[in-house]
């Protein structure tokens, strides 16, 4: 029986557990299982073995797994979250199992190193500077053309990613990152920051995998963002409504990016903007996509990105999985409900009307009515979402835009 270690499944990482169990694998889950690393009840039920350990400590994971009866029979290791991609690579290396190399991981985890790799390869990328102080932020701004985007080098969910129109705004954005004591999945945010020139254009993501040098794209998704200066993702359409020329340009560019960062035998989630000069990378990650995109890809194409990740984690060809899935056709989408500036709501206006015009797959409330909506980090303020299917990408986009117009949380006033 194939046996896989999944390190800290969070968000779409839980789909790894679902799919491994569905394939009849021995599914070993390593998790801190407390605070914001608490496992879901469903994941606990599906896991064959749970190993409770500090998943930010490579040596602790290796020791705990080695002591476990399942340790000797492992065939592979896969990360269940963005922050644990590097950890999983190190664990696989120490256990002598297939996996990403730590060198590859460094180029996809660190946004500054990622940009440098693209520049060395001659791949289109915005000019940037890495900074670690307010003084360095000022110097960086003097070398770049405004507007710029300020972002932590190793964060996720667009947290602290901000557009700045001048040096004062950029330095304030850096100072906010520097002052933030945020701990995400047990890891501090840090004060290393990338300041890069802003790229205009619609945003897209490409999800796929690279196996023995061959890059395969499962789907390209259109990303619908909220108002700037933040970059909160409010909707996704899979596949993106694109003409053949733009789609071809994206596919060729993604191949260049994957090769530039040296990614091998891994899934990838590549985010870019389609500028007047062609696609430009925002970032690439060696993990499953978040925001339910892993389900949108499966709904629209029949491709399970989780299956591909699992197969490569144990050194198996992912083609054997992807070729078994017949394309469903059509399109899939998701729309998140933005509360705007309110701090709590009583109900979501238009919520009950959605099934009249959308083929709903799932409706989920993230922040219940009457509860305080988180005041920090725009991406964490989304209060609900609708996931749906449509006959084609253009229809999916029209439905998404209608959901954005009609779903309105009604303000509540908490005492």
Buried (B, 14 or more C-beta within 10 A) or exposed (E): EBBBBBBBBBBBBBBBBBBBBEBEBBBBBBBBBEEEBEBEEEBBEBBBBBBEBBBBBBEBBBBBBEEBEBBEEBBBBBBBBBBBBBBBBBBBBBBEBBBBBEEBBBBBBBBBBBBBBBBEBEBBBBBBBBBBEBEBBBBBBEEBEBBBBBBBBBBBBBBBBBBBEEBEBBBBBBEEBBEBEBEBBBBEBBBBBBBBBBBEBBBBBBBBBBBEEEBBBBBBBBBBBBEEBBBBBBBBBBBBBBEEEBBEBBBEBBBBBBBBBBBBBBBBBBBBBBBEEBBBBBBBBBBBBBBBBBBBBBBBBBBBBBBBBBBBBBEBBBBEBBEEBEEBEBBBBBBBBBBEEBBBBEEBEBBEEBEEEBBEBEBEEEBEBEBEBBEEBBBBBBBBBBBBBBEEBEBBBBBBBBBBEBBBBEEBEEE
